[in-house]
Amino acid sequence: MRCESADFIGARSGITGCNKAGYRAAAYPVSQNTRKLLQTGRVHIEMMAERGVEVDHSTVHRWALKILPVLAKVFRRRKRPVGRSWRMDETYIRVGKQWKYLYRAVDKLGHTVDFLLTAKRDHAAARRFFERAIGLHDVPEKITIDKSGANTAAVHSMVADSGVEIELRQSKYLNNLIEQDHRAIKRRTQPMLGFKNFRCAAKLIAGIETMHMIKKGQLDCPDGEVTSAAEQFYSLAF
């Protein structure tokens, strides 16, 4: 069974299987070294078998890698606006035997602004993150960072090149909000004991971040409908 965006039309059983696999990967750490998670995986596989869909752990993983980027893209179109005061920081993510960098930002209420996994931690990476976030949410009034020279240079260069006005603040105290928010992502990535490669990491983190934002109430549901996080996640495929 294949799970690609082109298969969505007329393949409801495929959507259901892939979507549940994606939800499990995004909502729970996928670790072959955790007994509890292996038990969860077996239950999930048995439930799908009862519906006539035979899968194994590797199939669930492949489905997750295919479905999560698609659902993350849909979520970005349905994401609620965020505030105009951002707290930005980066955290470390292990990919293979190397550390990579996950740039993230939240507004003053803790709502996720955006995220970006990069191979390097430098001016170019920071500016790419800011441009991606601004492309989604427009120019903020304020950006709070730590004393990172690369992040400072990225904001200054954007202001110089575009002429926009952004108040830049450097405050460890104010940035506690984003540092605390990192923990929710780390709780899901740390049991994985690192990602196999960068492509895999970027796709799974997109799903984890999407689920994290859904749990914060950042998905714009039609007519203010109140549904569970799992139902909201599944709705992204339809």
Helices and strands as residue ranges (DSSP letters): G 5-7, H 12-27, H 35-50, H 57-78, E 85-95, E 98-107, E 112-118, H 123-137, E 142-145, H 149-162, E 167-170, H 176-189, G 190-192, H 198-215, G 222-224, H 229-235
